[in-house]
Amino acid sequence: MYLNDPKKAGKAPAYHSSIEEHFHNKFPVFINRWEEGFELREHDHAYLEIVYVISGEGYHYVADKVNKTSKGSLYVIPIGTSHIFRPNGTSNRLQVYNLCIRPDWIGELSVWLSQYCRDTDVFHILDGKPGSYLLLQDTPLELAPWFEQMHREFTEELWGFETTILAGLLQLLTRISRKLKMLDSTGNQTTGSTRQSELASILDHMNRHIAEPLKVEHLAEQAGISQRHFIRLFQQQTGMGFSEYMQHKRVELACQLLTGTSQSVADIAKQVGYQDPAHFREVFRKVMGTTPSQHRQSN
């Protein structure tokens, strides 16, 4: 169910978001509606997070992978998994709901429910380990009303809003679990399919050699499949084309070097696979919406 990331050497540490950053009292849930931009840095959490994309398109850098994301994409981010969203260009508004849950409360609730419910398996979607994540595509936006209602209750704080939010969270977790079970029964899993395992070793190889001049034909041959089949599988797993994926992973590495070292932009360009600094700046601006120098200054 969960996607696991390969270990990656030399990665700059992510910002750690503590419990105190969002939870200012004993209430175990925090929810906001956020427009993703380019100002936030990669981060992980001391709490569980469910992210639901409500509008726009962009990219989700999570657990050393990059996925194309759009409205209806739902992610369950365990404690310790680092991630960051980026919009697709500066004019595209990528908006998400961030639903944060205190982990200690989940344990308490599970124990309480076990006394009255035959099946508390709805909480299994929150059992991911650090470095993993869960992805579910809700194309018809069937889950959107639950996030909208919980967000409205949280911001307006009308009488009884806490009860409404907690009840809504239980219903939301149940609906997510039902969707995943339906996917399991039809064999169309979004997070553990044969297609993904077929390309997993190739993606690991690409991530380790992202600065090298990798070619589709060589990788397809390594995987023992045709180029056409490789391109189709690659698109299905990553949500983007081969060249686009390479650009985003190289820019991701460049961001780490820009914020974690004092190397010049030209040296970093070469280190991530671009011999022409001007071309590197063009690609960087296309992906990040800002220049390498501006990104370094803002971080």
C-alpha positions in Angstrom: 0.0 0.0 0.0 2.8 2.4 0.9 5.5 3.6 -1.5 8.9 3.2 0.0 11.8 5.4 -1.0 15.4 4.3 -1.8 18.1 5.5 0.5 19.9 8.5 -0.9 23.3 9.7 0.2 24.2 13.3 0.7 20.8 14.8 1.0 20.4 18.0 2.9 18.3 17.8 6.0 14.6 18.8 5.7 13.0 21.3 7.9 11.2 19.6 10.8 7.7 20.7 11.7 7.0 20.1 15.4 3.8 19.3 17.1 3.8 22.8 18.7 3.7 24.5 15.3 0.1 23.6 14.6 -1.4 22.1 17.8 -1.7 24.8 20.5 -4.1 22.9 22.8 -5.2 19.3 23.4 -7.4 19.2 20.3 -5.8 16.5 18.1 -6.7 17.8 14.6 -5.5 20.8 12.6 -6.7 21.6 9.1 -6.0 24.5 6.7 -6.4 25.4 3.0 -3.1 26.4 1.5 -1.9 27.7 -1.8 1.4 26.1 -2.7 4.2 28.3 -4.0 7.9 28.4 -4.1 8.7 29.9 -0.7 8.4 26.8 1.5 11.4 24.3 1.8 11.2 20.6 1.9 10.0 19.5 5.3 8.8 16.5 7.4 6.5 16.4 10.4 6.2 15.2 14.0 2.5 14.4 13.2 0.5 12.6 10.6 -0.7 14.6 7.6 -3.3 13.9 4.9 -3.0 16.3 2.0 -5.8 16.6 -0.6 -5.3 18.7 -3.8 -8.4 20.7 -4.4 -7.4 22.7 -7.5 -4.5 23.3 -9.9 -1.6 21.1 -11.1 2.0 20.8 -10.0 4.6 18.4 -8.7 5.0 16.6 -5.4 8.5 15.9 -4.2 8.1 13.1 -1.6 10.4 10.5 -0.2 13.1 11.1 -2.9 10.5 10.7 -5.7 8.7 13.3 -7.8 5.1 12.9 -8.9 2.9 15.0 -11.1 -0.1 16.0 -9.0 -3.5 17.5 -9.7 -6.9 18.0 -8.1 -8.2 14.9 -6.5 -4.7 13.6 -5.5 -4.7 12.5 -1.9 -1.5 11.7 0.1 -1.0 10.3 3.5 2.3 11.4 4.8 3.7 9.5 7.9 5.9 11.0 10.6 9.4 11.5 9.2 8.6 11.5 5.5 9.9 14.7 3.9 8.0 16.3 1.0 7.2 19.6 -0.7 4.7 20.7 -3.4 5.5 23.0 -6.3 2.9 24.5 -8.7 3.2 24.0 -12.4 4.5 27.5 -13.2 3.9 30.8 -11.4 0.4 31.4 -12.9 -1.0 28.1 -11.9 -2.7 28.0 -8.5 -2.1 24.7 -6.7 -4.3 24.6 -3.6 -4.5 21.9 -1.0 -6.1 20.9 2.2 -3.6 20.0 4.9 -5.2 17.7 7.6 -2.8 17.1 10.5 -3.4 14.6 13.3 -1.6 14.1 16.6 -0.2 10.5 16.6 -0.8 9.9 20.3 -4.5 10.5 19.8 -4.8 7.9 17.0 -3.6 5.2 19.5 -6.1 6.3 22.1 -9.0 6.4 19.6 -8.1 2.9 18.3 -8.2 1.4 21.7 -11.5 3.1 22.5 -13.1 2.0 19.2 -11.9 -1.6 19.6 -14.4 -2.0 22.4 -17.4 -1.2 20.2 -16.4 -1.9 16.6 -15.7 -5.2 14.9 -13.2 -3.6 12.5 -10.9 -0.8 13.4 -8.8 -1.4 10.2 -9.6 2.1 9.0 -6.5 3.2 10.9 -4.1 1.1 8.9 -3.8 3.9 6.3 -2.0 5.8 9.1 0.6 3.1 9.8 3.2 4.2 7.3 6.9 4.2 8.2 9.2 7.2 7.8 10.3 7.5 4.2 7.0 6.0 2.8 3.7 7.6 1.7 0.3 6.6 0.4 -1.2 8.0 -2.8 -4.9 7.7 -3.8 -6.3 9.4 -6.9 -9.9 10.6 -6.2 -10.7 11.8 -9.8 -14.4 12.4 -9.2 -13.6 14.5 -6.1 -15.9 12.4 -3.9 -13.8 13.2 -0.8 -13.7 16.9 -1.4 -16.9 17.7 0.6 -15.5 16.1 3.7 -12.4 18.3 3.6 -14.5 21.4 2.9 -16.8 20.7 5.8 -14.0 20.0 8.3 -12.1 23.1 7.2 -15.2 25.3 7.6 -15.9 23.9 11.0 -12.3 24.4 12.1 -12.1 28.0 10.9 -15.5 29.2 12.0 -15.4 27.4 15.4 -19.2 27.3 15.8 -20.7 25.6 18.9 -19.8 21.9 18.8 -17.2 22.2 16.0 -14.8 19.8 17.7 -17.4 17.0 17.7 -18.2 17.6 14.1 -14.5 17.6 13.0 -13.8 14.3 14.9 -16.9 12.7 13.5 -15.9 13.9 10.0 -12.4 12.6 10.4 -13.7 9.1 11.2 -16.0 9.1 8.2 -13.2 10.4 6.0 -10.8 7.7 7.1 -13.5 5.1 6.5 -14.2 6.3 3.0 -10.5 6.4 2.1 -10.1 2.8 3.4 -13.1 1.7 1.4 -11.7 3.2 -1.8 -8.4 1.4 -1.2 -10.1 -1.9 -0.6 -12.1 -1.5 -3.8 -8.8 -0.8 -5.7 -7.3 -3.9 -4.1 -10.2 -6.1 -5.2 -10.1 -4.9 -8.8 -6.3 -5.1 -9.1 -5.9 -1.5 -10.0 -3.9 -0.4 -6.9 -2.3 3.0 -7.1 0.4 2.3 -4.6 1.6 -1.3 -4.9 1.0 -2.5 -8.5 3.2 -4.8 -10.6 3.9 -1.9 -12.9 5.5 0.0 -10.1 7.7 -2.8 -9.0 8.7 -3.4 -12.6 10.3 0.0 -12.8 11.4 0.5 -9.2 15.0 -0.6 -9.7 15.2 1.6 -12.8 14.0 4.7 -10.9 16.4 3.9 -8.1 19.2 3.8 -10.7 18.1 7.1 -12.2 18.0 8.8 -8.8 21.6 7.6 -8.1 22.9 8.7 -11.5 20.6 11.7 -12.2 23.5 13.9 -13.3 24.7 11.5 -15.9 23.4 11.5 -19.6 20.8 8.7 -19.1 19.1 7.5 -22.3 15.7 5.8 -22.6 17.0 3.1 -24.9 19.6 2.0 -22.4 17.3 2.0 -19.5 14.6 0.1 -21.4 17.3 -2.5 -22.4 18.3 -2.7 -18.7 14.7 -3.4 -17.8 14.4 -6.0 -20.5 11.4 -4.2 -22.2 10.8 -2.3 -25.4 11.3 1.5 -25.4 7.6 2.0 -26.1 6.6 -0.2 -23.2 9.2 1.6 -21.0 7.9 5.0 -21.8 4.3 3.9 -21.2 5.2 2.4 -17.8 7.3 5.4 -16.8 4.4 7.8 -17.6 2.0 5.6 -15.6 4.2 5.5 -12.5 5.6 9.1 -12.4 2.8 11.0 -14.1 5.3 12.7 -16.4 7.6 12.0 -19.3 11.2 10.9 -19.1 12.8 14.3 -19.9 10.4 16.1 -17.5 11.2 13.7 -14.7 15.0 14.2 -15.3 14.6 17.9 -15.2 12.7 17.9 -11.9 15.1 15.5 -10.2 18.1 17.5 -11.3 16.5 20.7 -10.1 15.7 19.0 -6.7 19.4 18.1 -6.3 20.4 21.6 -7.3 18.1 23.0 -4.6 19.9 20.9 -2.0 23.3 22.1 -3.2 22.2 25.7 -3.4 21.0 25.7 0.2 23.5 23.3 1.6 26.8 24.4 0.0 28.5 27.6 -1.1 29.3 26.3 -4.6 28.8 28.7 -7.5 25.7 28.3 -9.7 27.9 27.3 -12.6 29.6 24.6 -10.6 26.2 23.3 -9.3 24.9 23.3 -12.9 27.7 21.0 -14.0 27.3 18.8 -10.9 23.6 18.1 -11.7 24.2 17.4 -15.4 24.1 20.8 -17.2 27.3 21.9 -18.9 25.7 25.2 -20.0 24.8 27.4 -16.9 22.4 29.5 -19.0 20.4 26.4 -19.9 20.5 25.3 -16.3 19.1 28.7 -15.2 16.3 28.4 -17.8 15.3 24.9 -16.6 15.5 25.9 -13.0 13.3 28.9 -13.5 10.8 26.8 -15.4 10.5 24.3 -12.6 10.8 26.5 -9.5 9.5 29.8 -10.8 12.6 31.6 -9.6 16.3 31.8 -10.4 19.0 29.7 -8.7 20.4 32.8 -7.0 17.0 33.9 -5.8 16.2 30.5 -4.4 19.5 30.5 -2.5 18.8 33.9 -1.0 15.3 33.0 0.1 16.4 29.8 1.8 
